[in-house]
Amino acid sequence: MLAYALLFVIPAIGLFSTGKYSVGVRNAGLASSATLLTLVIGLRYQVGADWDAYFQHFEDALGSDLVEYMLSNDPGYALVNWLAANAGFDIYVVNLFCGAIFTLGLIKFSSVQPYPWLSVAVALPYLLIVVAMNYSRQGAALGFLMFAYYYAFKGNFVRVFFFICFAALFHKSAAFMIFIVPFIYGFESIGTSYKIISSTLAFIVLTITAFSQVVNTYIYTYITSDSYHSDGSLIRVLMTAIPGCVMLIFFKRFNTYPDAKMWFVLAFVSVLLVPLAIYFPTATDRFALYIAPLQSVFACRFVATLPSVPRALFALFIFTGSFLLFYIWMSVSSFAEFWLPYKAYFLNG
């Protein structure tokens, strides 16, 4: 457990350091954190409940026909898998690639939050340790989506669209996030020509990826089949829905950011997912993880709304809560055994 606990050290130093640092120093710290997190994700060995399934996917790619393999899987992830397998590399290369996408997306997304290090710390227990270190495809898709969230903050409509497309190439369920786009600029402002062109291109890509033969497999796996179970899905959905409720109730406090409208919509969706998690736990759980960055958004922007004196206290409270969430999950979860102990590829592979 110590290896995972140490991941909280750099965010703690960045968050509670009392010195005044330049933007360059802060960015260097974020880059160092990104490098460390990428290596921890990418160089893991037999870590995560789905390790064997992903390793089987990797072996299936070896010697297979590229086009056929991509059509029967998520094409973006399949391409990376196929290239690595047939070039003679091992699965750690795929994991490093997916880990880098996730981590860079997280750092980019966190950089526009009022407290970037708090954003990273909130994401560690679930998004990084559980998702990125187990669901490689969804982890990469989430990384691309966090790039999209970053560009939503910056107001870059075209890049938002295309990063959602990239996310859908790694896991088709991410294609549903296309609905957030009208809420970035507003429905009435999407009529300019360059936006129509980008929307058309994105629609073509999403149509090709979203309606391939794999969709039937997803429906069977996540909705109609009893073979997959998501124990604790309701709790994970509530982890996002509760801060979402607070954002909706006190929307005026959070309405000072350029992407506020988008996050209000995602907060509303997070609340709607709560009853769905009862009847369709696996499908809801897989989709809800794409909205989970709302936890970081809420934490950072909530602290920013407070008077200067209690900000540090509440930041410490949220940071401690994030660490306790990690510790409790590692201590009592029946799935924690798949993460413990952490094993590195260069020591065990």
Secondary structure, DSSP 8 states (H G I E B T S, - for coil): -HHHHGGGHHHHHHHH--S---HHHHHHHHHHHHHHHHHHHHTBSS-STTHHHHHHHHHHHTT--HHHHHHTS-HHHHHHHHHHHHTT--HHHHHHHHHHHHHHHHHHHHHTSSSHHHHHHHHIIIIIIIIITT-HHHHHHHHHHHHHHHHHHHT-HHHHHHHHHHHHHH-GGGGGGGGGTHHHH-GGG--SHHHHHHHHHHHHHHHHHHTSTHHHHHHIIIII-SS---TTHHHHHHHHHHHHHHHHHTGGGGTTSTTHHHHHHHHHHHHHHHHHHHHSHHHHHHHHTTTTTHHHHHHHHHHHHS-HHHHHHHHHHHHHHHHHHHHHHHHH-TTGGGTSS--BHHHH-
